[in-house]
Structures are given as structure tokens and as C-alpha cells.
Amino acid sequence: MIKRILFATDFSRWAQRAEDYACALACSWRASLTVLSVAEFQPGLNPDYPINQQYLTDLMNRASSQLVDLKGRAEQRGITVTTRMATGIPSEEVIAAARAEDSDLIVVGTRGKTGLAHVLLGSTAERVIRGAPCPVLAVRTDPADTEEGAVLSKPVTLERILVPVDFSDCSLDAVEYAVVVAQQAGASLMLLHVLEPVSYGLDFTLGQSKARRAEVEAWTKRLEELASSHQRPNMAVECRLRGGVPADSILDSAKTLPCDLIVMGTHGRRGISHALSGSVAEAVLRKALCPVVAVRSPKLGPDHR
């Protein structure tokens, strides 16, 4: 059961939708909610410098007032709320707070940067995902969604959850975690396996050759067995096989099915390994229209399969 949720916020418009999800899940799951605000202060700066002291004081005062308001909104919904403030690098402080709180889920907002902006600025959400001791729910907000309160007018629903599966250990952990989320939310699961093309220049479909048909049949059987093994009386589990580029096929499936949430595993690679191999999870995170739960450390109970 997911009983301890950590919501990291900078109170920007990008965090508004993430607040909706953090509060809605805490309310419906009867989980406790810890709200963390980090005053960003880079290493190497002297905190005793008068101008830096004033900067930190202003940030902390503003955050303290906003935390009081958020706590009041959440408590009106019957949520048990704890607030925390920290100074430093946001991603590092979020990870430290999650360990200190023994959180089951971290909720963060993201604006889904792509291209040069992402290369130059990076993403706090992605840094948190790579080092978090528990799964991370990243809620993306587009600029258009923040106009005239559009974000707050959308209800939070979790009826169908998409789980991409490549049968690696991390993707199977994601399936196990998705089962927990689906049972708590009363949602159904859709397991998706993407069969990549033999040649990216020639074939983006599942193909019709005898060898390809045999491969499709083998993967379909394996996927159906996985779905069957996770069936529950109160939870429907479906499966689907697609051809194409993994990230693109996942994003298209989430949009066309449609799905309310994507739960997927990530290796949490860093450094040169991450630069060379990239991450399907991060590609999906940057472009998905629905929230994404990245599962690197699933925190499953001792009795899970």
C-alpha cells in the first residue's frame, strides 16, 4: 500500500497540477502527505554574505507563507499534512527528504522541456528519478494549460494505467508497482510491448515474413502469460503488442487508448552510460500528455512475486 506521499513544489504554475495529483491521491488513498519546498542555493556560494542572507531570507519567508496556504487547502480535504523547508540543490534535497520520510511515492511537476532547452537546463524531475529511493510521479504541465486556471479545472482520474514492458527486471518491477497503484485506484491495466523494427530505415511495422510472424507470436504469448498472471477479481488486465520506436509507440498508445497514467521502469543510469544509451522513460516523461510514474526502486513488500 502507498501510505506516505512526498510532494516537492516550488509553487510555480508548473507545480499547480502536480499539487492536484498529490492531494487527490493522498485523499483517496488515505495516505499522509509531506510537502517540501526547497530554496535553491548552489554550493560554493557563501551563505554568510549579506546579499545571500537576504536572498535566502526572502525565499524562506515566501515559501513558509505558501506552505501554510497549501497545508490549509489539503487539511480541508481531510489529508494529514506535514511541511518541510530546505536550502540547496532541489533534486538532492528531494531525494534526501524521501529517504528521511521513508516515502512510498514522490510527486513532482515538470514542464516537459525538449531539445536545446532540456540539454542546457536539465530537469529536476529527471535528476530526482535517477536517485530517488521510491517511484516518482512526474506531472507535466504545458504553458497553455496554465492560462486562466485551466489546469485546476481538470479533474484527476485514474481509470486506465499503461505499463510498457520489455521484460527487463526494471520493467517487471514496474508491472508489480502498477498492480499496487491500480488496486488502490480501482483502475485497469494495459500491458504494452513494443517490437522494434528489424531495420529502422525500412520497416516500422510488425512485418509479414515467416520469421517475423513467429517472433510476433512468441512475444504475444509471453505478454498474454504476463497479463494472465496478474489478473485480479477487481482489476482488469489487458495486453497489446505494437511495432515501432519504443518511446513513440508508448506515447501514441497512451494518447489513443486513452490512458490516465503511464507506469514504467527506468534503470536510473548516470554519466556516460546515460549519455550513450539515453532513456525511453525520460523520452516519454518529456512528451507524455498524461502523468508518468518512473519506477527505479519499487519499494515492494517482502511478499511480492
Secondary structure as the mmCIF struct_conf table of DSSP 4:
data_model
#
loop_
_struct_conf.conf_type_id
_struct_conf.id
_struct_conf.beg_label_comp_id
_struct_conf.beg_label_asym_id
_struct_conf.beg_label_seq_id
_struct_conf.end_label_comp_id
_struct_conf.end_label_asym_id
_struct_conf.end_label_seq_id
STRN STRN1 ARG A 4 ALA A 8
BEND BEND1 SER A 12 SER A 12
HELX_RH_3T_P HELX_RH_3T_P1 ARG A 13 ALA A 15
HELX_RH_AL_P HELX_RH_AL_P1 GLN A 16 TRP A 29
TURN_TY1_P TURN_TY1_P1 ARG A 30 ARG A 30
STRN STRN2 SER A 32 GLU A 40
TURN_TY1_P TURN_TY1_P2 PRO A 43 GLY A 44
BEND BEND2 LEU A 45 LEU A 45
TURN_TY1_P TURN_TY1_P3 PRO A 47 ASP A 48
BEND BEND3 TYR A 49 TYR A 49
HELX_RH_AL_P HELX_RH_AL_P2 PRO A 50 GLU A 75
TURN_TY1_P TURN_TY1_P4 GLN A 76 GLY A 78
STRN STRN3 VAL A 81 GLY A 88
HELX_RH_AL_P HELX_RH_AL_P3 PRO A 90 GLU A 101
TURN_TY1_P TURN_TY1_P5 ASP A 102 ASP A 102
BEND BEND4 ASP A 104 ASP A 104
STRN STRN4 LEU A 105 THR A 110
HELX_RH_AL_P HELX_RH_AL_P4 GLY A 115 LEU A 121
HELX_RH_AL_P HELX_RH_AL_P5 THR A 124 GLY A 131
BEND BEND5 PRO A 133 CYS A 134
STRN STRN5 VAL A 136 ARG A 140
HELX_RH_3T_P HELX_RH_3T_P2 PRO A 143 GLY A 149
TURN_TY1_P TURN_TY1_P6 ALA A 150 ALA A 150
HELX_RH_3T_P HELX_RH_3T_P3 VAL A 151 SER A 153
BEND BEND6 LYS A 154 LYS A 154
HELX_LH_PP_P HELX_LH_PP_P1 PRO A 155 VAL A 156
BEND BEND7 GLU A 159 GLU A 159
STRN STRN6 ARG A 160 PRO A 164
BEND BEND8 PHE A 167 SER A 168
HELX_RH_AL_P HELX_RH_AL_P6 ASP A 169 ALA A 185
TURN_TY1_P TURN_TY1_P7 GLY A 186 GLY A 186
STRN STRN7 SER A 188 LEU A 195
BEND BEND9 VAL A 198 VAL A 198
TURN_TY1_P TURN_TY1_P8 TYR A 200 LEU A 202
BEND BEND10 THR A 205 THR A 205
BEND BEND11 SER A 209 SER A 209
HELX_RH_AL_P HELX_RH_AL_P7 LYS A 210 SER A 229
TURN_TY1_P TURN_TY1_P9 HIS A 230 HIS A 230
STRN STRN8 ARG A 232 ARG A 232
TURN_TY1_P TURN_TY1_P10 PRO A 233 ASN A 234
STRN STRN9 MET A 235 MET A 235
STRN STRN10 VAL A 237 GLY A 243
BEND BEND12 GLY A 244 GLY A 244
HELX_RH_AL_P HELX_RH_AL_P8 PRO A 246 THR A 256
TURN_TY1_P TURN_TY1_P11 LEU A 257 PRO A 258
BEND BEND13 ASP A 260 ASP A 260
STRN STRN11 LEU A 261 GLY A 265
HELX_RH_AL_P HELX_RH_AL_P9 GLY A 271 SER A 277
HELX_RH_AL_P HELX_RH_AL_P10 VAL A 280 LYS A 287
BEND BEND14 LEU A 289 CYS A 290
STRN STRN12 VAL A 292 VAL A 295
BEND BEND15 ARG A 296 SER A 297
TURN_TY1_P TURN_TY1_P12 PRO A 302 ASP A 303
#
